[in-house]
Amino acid sequence: MIRYSGAPWWRRFAVLLLLTAVCTGVAASRYRLYINVSDSMPGWLYLVQLRGSAPHRGELIAFQPPPTPFYPADAVFLKYVAGLPGDQVAIRGRRWHLNQQYLGRIKTHAHSGARLQAGPQGELPAAHYAVWSPEEDSYDSRYQDIGWIAHDRVIGRAHRLL
């Protein structure tokens, strides 16, 4: 006889339904649930606390990227805030640096074979953030299509649930 030591499926499902009800009912004006379909972030379910003050360095945020050739217009991304206004972004060869700290390599092509262009360099302007994920295939501020994220594109702070 095989025994499963975790909670039964119906209990996990009930918790998920309860979370959904809370987020879409009572707390809909302050929270949203998002399902992660990307490999660039661990986990698959995130609770997002809707916009408040400006995000802090290292904080995980949900945001709507600019239009890209790879994702639908209503896509929501989850990434860490790497750079804040006034920080310096530099590209040396295919290496992406923030305030002289190496954060990752810039790929020349996507998995689909499409050409990728390096993102912006220089000083991050007011109300803009450089976003990043440690995953080497992360589609983030290293690339021109994403670039620096304006504050009005930030949905809120993200918290991994599952």
PyRosetta script that sets phi, psi and omega in degrees:
from pyrosetta import init, pose_from_sequence

init()
pose = pose_from_sequence("MIRYSGAPWWRRFAVLLLLTAVCTGVAASRYRLYINVSDSMPGWLYLVQLRGSAPHRGELIAFQPPPTPFYPADAVFLKYVAGLPGDQVAIRGRRWHLNQQYLGRIKTHAHSGARLQAGPQGELPAAHYAVWSPEEDSYDSRYQDIGWIAHDRVIGRAHRLL")
pose.set_psi(1, 129.9)
pose.set_omega(1, 179.2)
pose.set_phi(2, -94.9)
pose.set_psi(2, 130.5)
pose.set_omega(2, 178.7)
pose.set_phi(3, -113.0)
pose.set_psi(3, 138.5)
pose.set_omega(3, 176.5)
pose.set_phi(4, -103.1)
pose.set_psi(4, 123.6)
pose.set_omega(4, -173.8)
pose.set_phi(5, -84.6)
pose.set_psi(5, -13.3)
pose.set_omega(5, -179.4)
pose.set_phi(6, -81.6)
pose.set_psi(6, 179.6)
pose.set_omega(6, 178.0)
pose.set_phi(7, -66.1)
pose.set_psi(7, 146.5)
pose.set_omega(7, 177.7)
pose.set_phi(8, -60.5)
pose.set_psi(8, 155.5)
pose.set_omega(8, -176.0)
pose.set_phi(9, -56.3)
pose.set_psi(9, -38.8)
pose.set_omega(9, -176.2)
pose.set_phi(10, -68.1)
pose.set_psi(10, -30.0)
pose.set_omega(10, 177.8)
pose.set_phi(11, -71.9)
pose.set_psi(11, -41.5)
pose.set_omega(11, 177.2)
pose.set_phi(12, -63.2)
pose.set_psi(12, -41.3)
pose.set_omega(12, 178.8)
pose.set_phi(13, -64.2)
pose.set_psi(13, -40.0)
pose.set_omega(13, 179.0)
pose.set_phi(14, -63.8)
pose.set_psi(14, -40.5)
pose.set_omega(14, 177.8)
pose.set_phi(15, -63.4)
pose.set_psi(15, -42.9)
pose.set_omega(15, 178.5)
pose.set_phi(16, -62.4)
pose.set_psi(16, -43.0)
pose.set_omega(16, 176.8)
pose.set_phi(17, -62.6)
pose.set_psi(17, -41.1)
pose.set_omega(17, 178.4)
pose.set_phi(18, -63.1)
pose.set_psi(18, -46.1)
pose.set_omega(18, 177.2)
pose.set_phi(19, -58.8)
pose.set_psi(19, -43.0)
pose.set_omega(19, 179.1)
pose.set_phi(20, -62.4)
pose.set_psi(20, -44.3)
pose.set_omega(20, 179.9)
pose.set_phi(21, -62.5)
pose.set_psi(21, -43.1)
pose.set_omega(21, 179.8)
pose.set_phi(22, -63.1)
pose.set_psi(22, -46.1)
pose.set_omega(22, -176.5)
pose.set_phi(23, -69.6)
pose.set_psi(23, -36.0)
pose.set_omega(23, -177.6)
pose.set_phi(24, -90.6)
pose.set_psi(24, -14.4)
pose.set_omega(24, -179.1)
pose.set_phi(25, -101.4)
pose.set_psi(25, -96.9)
pose.set_omega(25, -173.9)
pose.set_phi(26, -58.2)
pose.set_psi(26, -42.4)
pose.set_omega(26, -172.4)
pose.set_phi(27, -102.5)
pose.set_psi(27, 16.3)
pose.set_omega(27, -175.0)
pose.set_phi(28, -59.7)
pose.set_psi(28, -27.6)
pose.set_omega(28, -179.3)
pose.set_phi(29, -79.4)
pose.set_psi(29, -11.9)
pose.set_omega(29, -177.1)
pose.set_phi(30, -120.9)
pose.set_psi(30, -19.9)
pose.set_omega(30, -174.3)
pose.set_phi(31, -138.7)
pose.set_psi(31, 154.5)
pose.set_omega(31, 172.5)
pose.set_phi(32, -142.3)
pose.set_psi(32, 152.9)
pose.set_omega(32, 173.0)
pose.set_phi(33, -102.0)
pose.set_psi(33, 139.1)
pose.set_omega(33, 176.1)
pose.set_phi(34, -131.0)
pose.set_psi(34, 140.7)
pose.set_omega(34, 175.6)
pose.set_phi(35, -100.0)
pose.set_psi(35, 127.3)
pose.set_omega(35, 179.7)
pose.set_phi(36, -85.7)
pose.set_psi(36, 125.0)
pose.set_omega(36, 178.4)
pose.set_phi(37, -112.9)
pose.set_psi(37, 9.1)
pose.set_omega(37, -177.1)
pose.set_phi(38, -106.6)
pose.set_psi(38, 152.4)
pose.set_omega(38, 175.5)
pose.set_phi(39, -85.1)
pose.set_psi(39, -3.9)
pose.set_omega(39, -175.5)
pose.set_phi(40, -77.7)
pose.set_psi(40, -12.3)
pose.set_omega(40, 176.2)
pose.set_phi(41, -131.9)
pose.set_psi(41, 142.6)
pose.set_omega(41, 178.0)
pose.set_phi(42, -74.1)
pose.set_psi(42, 161.4)
pose.set_omega(42, 176.6)
pose.set_phi(43, 80.8)
pose.set_psi(43, 169.0)
pose.set_omega(43, -177.8)
pose.set_phi(44, -129.8)
pose.set_psi(44, -15.7)
pose.set_omega(44, -179.5)
pose.set_phi(45, -124.3)
pose.set_psi(45, 126.6)
pose.set_omega(45, -177.9)
pose.set_phi(46, -127.7)
pose.set_psi(46, 139.6)
pose.set_omega(46, 172.3)
pose.set_phi(47, -99.0)
pose.set_psi(47, 127.8)
pose.set_omega(47, -179.3)
pose.set_phi(48, -113.8)
pose.set_psi(48, 121.6)
pose.set_omega(48, 174.7)
pose.set_phi(49, -84.2)
pose.set_psi(49, 116.5)
pose.set_omega(49, -172.9)
pose.set_phi(50, -61.0)
pose.set_psi(50, 155.6)
pose.set_omega(50, -172.2)
pose.set_phi(51, -33.9)
pose.set_psi(51, 138.2)
pose.set_omega(51, 174.9)
pose.set_phi(52, -141.3)
pose.set_psi(52, -123.7)
pose.set_omega(52, 177.9)
pose.set_phi(53, -74.5)
pose.set_psi(53, 173.8)
pose.set_omega(53, 179.4)
pose.set_phi(54, -61.5)
pose.set_psi(54, 142.2)
pose.set_omega(54, 179.0)
pose.set_phi(55, -68.9)
pose.set_psi(55, 159.7)
pose.set_omega(55, 179.4)
pose.set_phi(56, -104.6)
pose.set_psi(56, 158.8)
pose.set_omega(56, 177.1)
pose.set_phi(57, -57.9)
pose.set_psi(57, 135.9)
pose.set_omega(57, 178.7)
pose.set_phi(58, 86.4)
pose.set_psi(58, -7.9)
pose.set_omega(58, -178.7)
pose.set_phi(59, -79.8)
pose.set_psi(59, 142.8)
pose.set_omega(59, 176.9)
pose.set_phi(60, -85.9)
pose.set_psi(60, 127.0)
pose.set_omega(60, -179.3)
pose.set_phi(61, -125.7)
pose.set_psi(61, 157.5)
pose.set_omega(61, 169.5)
pose.set_phi(62, -105.9)
pose.set_psi(62, 138.9)
pose.set_omega(62, -179.9)
pose.set_phi(63, -153.1)
pose.set_psi(63, 161.2)
pose.set_omega(63, 173.1)
pose.set_phi(64, -97.2)
pose.set_psi(64, 118.9)
pose.set_omega(64, -179.8)
pose.set_phi(65, -73.9)
pose.set_psi(65, 164.0)
pose.set_omega(65, 170.5)
pose.set_phi(66, -61.5)
pose.set_psi(66, 164.2)
pose.set_omega(66, 177.8)
pose.set_phi(67, -56.5)
pose.set_psi(67, 134.3)
pose.set_omega(67, -179.8)
pose.set_phi(68, -128.7)
pose.set_psi(68, 159.0)
pose.set_omega(68, 178.6)
pose.set_phi(69, -75.9)
pose.set_psi(69, -8.7)
pose.set_omega(69, -173.2)
pose.set_phi(70, -105.6)
pose.set_psi(70, -17.5)
pose.set_omega(70, -174.1)
pose.set_phi(71, -130.9)
pose.set_psi(71, 153.8)
pose.set_omega(71, 178.0)
pose.set_phi(72, -67.6)
pose.set_psi(72, 160.0)
pose.set_omega(72, -176.0)
pose.set_phi(73, -60.4)
pose.set_psi(73, -27.2)
pose.set_omega(73, -177.9)
pose.set_phi(74, -96.0)
pose.set_psi(74, 14.5)
pose.set_omega(74, -179.5)
pose.set_phi(75, -62.3)
pose.set_psi(75, 147.7)
pose.set_omega(75, 174.5)
pose.set_phi(76, -120.9)
pose.set_psi(76, 131.3)
pose.set_omega(76, 179.5)
pose.set_phi(77, -106.1)
pose.set_psi(77, 151.9)
pose.set_omega(77, 172.4)
pose.set_phi(78, -119.8)
pose.set_psi(78, 119.2)
pose.set_omega(78, 179.7)
pose.set_phi(79, -148.4)
pose.set_psi(79, 164.5)
pose.set_omega(79, 175.5)
pose.set_phi(80, -87.4)
pose.set_psi(80, 146.3)
pose.set_omega(80, 173.0)
pose.set_phi(81, -79.0)
pose.set_psi(81, 112.4)
pose.set_omega(81, 179.4)
pose.set_phi(82, -96.1)
pose.set_psi(82, -41.6)
pose.set_omega(82, -175.2)
pose.set_phi(83, -123.5)
pose.set_psi(83, 143.9)
pose.set_omega(83, 179.4)
pose.set_phi(84, -115.3)
pose.set_psi(84, 164.7)
pose.set_omega(84, 177.7)
pose.set_phi(85, -50.9)
pose.set_psi(85, 134.1)
pose.set_omega(85, -178.7)
pose.set_phi(86, 95.4)
pose.set_psi(86, -18.1)
pose.set_omega(86, 177.7)
pose.set_phi(87, -70.5)
pose.set_psi(87, 157.1)
pose.set_omega(87, -178.4)
pose.set_phi(88, -106.6)
pose.set_psi(88, 125.8)
pose.set_omega(88, 176.0)
pose.set_phi(89, -107.2)
pose.set_psi(89, 130.6)
pose.set_omega(89, 178.8)
pose.set_phi(90, -134.1)
pose.set_psi(90, 146.2)
pose.set_omega(90, 175.8)
pose.set_phi(91, -118.8)
pose.set_psi(91, 121.8)
pose.set_omega(91, 179.1)
pose.set_phi(92, -120.3)
pose.set_psi(92, 103.2)
pose.set_omega(92, -172.9)
pose.set_phi(93, 69.1)
pose.set_psi(93, -119.3)
pose.set_omega(93, 176.2)
pose.set_phi(94, -108.5)
pose.set_psi(94, 18.3)
pose.set_omega(94, -177.2)
pose.set_phi(95, -103.9)
pose.set_psi(95, 131.4)
pose.set_omega(95, -177.1)
pose.set_phi(96, -102.3)
pose.set_psi(96, 124.4)
pose.set_omega(96, -177.6)
pose.set_phi(97, -121.9)
pose.set_psi(97, 144.3)
pose.set_omega(97, 173.5)
pose.set_phi(98, -126.0)
pose.set_psi(98, 121.6)
pose.set_omega(98, -176.5)
pose.set_phi(99, 49.6)
pose.set_psi(99, 43.8)
pose.set_omega(99, 177.4)
pose.set_phi(100, 68.9)
pose.set_psi(100, 10.2)
pose.set_omega(100, 176.2)
pose.set_phi(101, -103.3)
pose.set_psi(101, 127.7)
pose.set_omega(101, 179.1)
pose.set_phi(102, -69.7)
pose.set_psi(102, 128.5)
pose.set_omega(102, 178.7)
pose.set_phi(103, -116.4)
pose.set_psi(103, -20.9)
pose.set_omega(103, 179.9)
pose.set_phi(104, 170.8)
pose.set_psi(104, 168.3)
pose.set_omega(104, -179.9)
pose.set_phi(105, -91.7)
pose.set_psi(105, 147.2)
pose.set_omega(105, 176.3)
pose.set_phi(106, -100.7)
pose.set_psi(106, 121.2)
pose.set_omega(106, 180.0)
pose.set_phi(107, -80.2)
pose.set_psi(107, 154.5)
pose.set_omega(107, 178.9)
pose.set_phi(108, -90.6)
pose.set_psi(108, -24.1)
pose.set_omega(108, -177.6)
pose.set_phi(109, -140.2)
pose.set_psi(109, 145.7)
pose.set_omega(109, 174.0)
pose.set_phi(110, -76.2)
pose.set_psi(110, 169.9)
pose.set_omega(110, 177.2)
pose.set_phi(111, -58.4)
pose.set_psi(111, -29.5)
pose.set_omega(111, -179.9)
pose.set_phi(112, -74.6)
pose.set_psi(112, -11.6)
pose.set_omega(112, -176.9)
pose.set_phi(113, 98.1)
pose.set_psi(113, -9.9)
pose.set_omega(113, 178.7)
pose.set_phi(114, -65.2)
pose.set_psi(114, 143.7)
pose.set_omega(114, 179.7)
pose.set_phi(115, -72.2)
pose.set_psi(115, 138.1)
pose.set_omega(115, 176.6)
pose.set_phi(116, -111.2)
pose.set_psi(116, 137.9)
pose.set_omega(116, 178.1)
pose.set_phi(117, -105.2)
pose.set_psi(117, 140.7)
pose.set_omega(117, 177.9)
pose.set_phi(118, -63.2)
pose.set_psi(118, 147.4)
pose.set_omega(118, -178.4)
pose.set_phi(119, -75.4)
pose.set_psi(119, -174.5)
pose.set_omega(119, -177.2)
pose.set_phi(120, -70.4)
pose.set_psi(120, 157.5)
pose.set_omega(120, 176.8)
pose.set_phi(121, -125.3)
pose.set_psi(121, 164.6)
pose.set_omega(121, 176.4)
pose.set_phi(122, 110.5)
pose.set_psi(122, -158.3)
pose.set_omega(122, -177.5)
pose.set_phi(123, -86.4)
pose.set_psi(123, 130.3)
pose.set_omega(123, 176.9)
pose.set_phi(124, -65.0)
pose.set_psi(124, 127.4)
pose.set_omega(124, -179.7)
pose.set_phi(125, -74.9)
pose.set_psi(125, 170.4)
pose.set_omega(125, 177.7)
pose.set_phi(126, -55.7)
pose.set_psi(126, 142.9)
pose.set_omega(126, 175.6)
pose.set_phi(127, 59.0)
pose.set_psi(127, 33.4)
pose.set_omega(127, 175.5)
pose.set_phi(128, -134.3)
pose.set_psi(128, 149.5)
pose.set_omega(128, -176.4)
pose.set_phi(129, -132.7)
pose.set_psi(129, 146.0)
pose.set_omega(129, 169.4)
pose.set_phi(130, -94.0)
pose.set_psi(130, 125.2)
pose.set_omega(130, -178.5)
pose.set_phi(131, -110.2)
pose.set_psi(131, 153.9)
pose.set_omega(131, -168.7)
pose.set_phi(132, -160.9)
pose.set_psi(132, 155.1)
pose.set_omega(132, 169.3)
pose.set_phi(133, -135.5)
pose.set_psi(133, 143.9)
pose.set_omega(133, -179.6)
pose.set_phi(134, -68.9)
pose.set_psi(134, -12.6)
pose.set_omega(134, 177.7)
pose.set_phi(135, -62.9)
pose.set_psi(135, 129.2)
pose.set_omega(135, -175.7)
pose.set_phi(136, -63.1)
pose.set_psi(136, -23.9)
pose.set_omega(136, 179.2)
pose.set_phi(137, -97.0)
pose.set_psi(137, 11.4)
pose.set_omega(137, -178.4)
pose.set_phi(138, -63.0)
pose.set_psi(138, 134.2)
pose.set_omega(138, 177.5)
pose.set_phi(139, -95.2)
pose.set_psi(139, 95.7)
pose.set_omega(139, -170.4)
pose.set_phi(140, -138.6)
pose.set_psi(140, -157.4)
pose.set_omega(140, -175.5)
pose.set_phi(141, -64.9)
pose.set_psi(141, -7.4)
pose.set_omega(141, 174.1)
pose.set_phi(142, -65.2)
pose.set_psi(142, -19.8)
pose.set_omega(142, -172.9)
pose.set_phi(143, -114.8)
pose.set_psi(143, 143.7)
pose.set_omega(143, -177.1)
pose.set_phi(144, -57.2)
pose.set_psi(144, -37.6)
pose.set_omega(144, -178.5)
pose.set_phi(145, -60.6)
pose.set_psi(145, -31.6)
pose.set_omega(145, -179.9)
pose.set_phi(146, -95.9)
pose.set_psi(146, -52.9)
pose.set_omega(146, 178.0)
pose.set_phi(147, 59.7)
pose.set_psi(147, -151.6)
pose.set_omega(147, 179.4)
pose.set_phi(148, -88.4)
pose.set_psi(148, 138.3)
pose.set_omega(148, -175.0)
pose.set_phi(149, -93.9)
pose.set_psi(149, 122.1)
pose.set_omega(149, 177.4)
pose.set_phi(150, -71.2)
pose.set_psi(150, 147.8)
pose.set_omega(150, -177.9)
pose.set_phi(151, -55.5)
pose.set_psi(151, -35.1)
pose.set_omega(151, -178.3)
pose.set_phi(152, -71.3)
pose.set_psi(152, -7.9)
pose.set_omega(152, 175.3)
pose.set_phi(153, -91.8)
pose.set_psi(153, -11.1)
pose.set_omega(153, -179.6)
pose.set_phi(154, -75.9)
pose.set_psi(154, 125.0)
pose.set_omega(154, 178.2)
pose.set_phi(155, -84.4)
pose.set_psi(155, -42.9)
pose.set_omega(155, 179.1)
pose.set_phi(156, 164.3)
pose.set_psi(156, -174.8)
pose.set_omega(156, 179.2)
pose.set_phi(157, -80.0)
pose.set_psi(157, 136.2)
pose.set_omega(157, -177.1)
pose.set_phi(158, -107.3)
pose.set_psi(158, 144.1)
pose.set_omega(158, 178.5)
pose.set_phi(159, -133.2)
pose.set_psi(159, 123.6)
pose.set_omega(159, -179.4)
pose.set_phi(160, -71.2)
pose.set_psi(160, 130.8)
pose.set_omega(160, 176.1)
pose.set_phi(161, -102.3)
pose.set_psi(161, -47.7)
pose.set_omega(161, -177.8)
pose.set_phi(162, -137.0)
pose.dump_pdb("model.pdb")
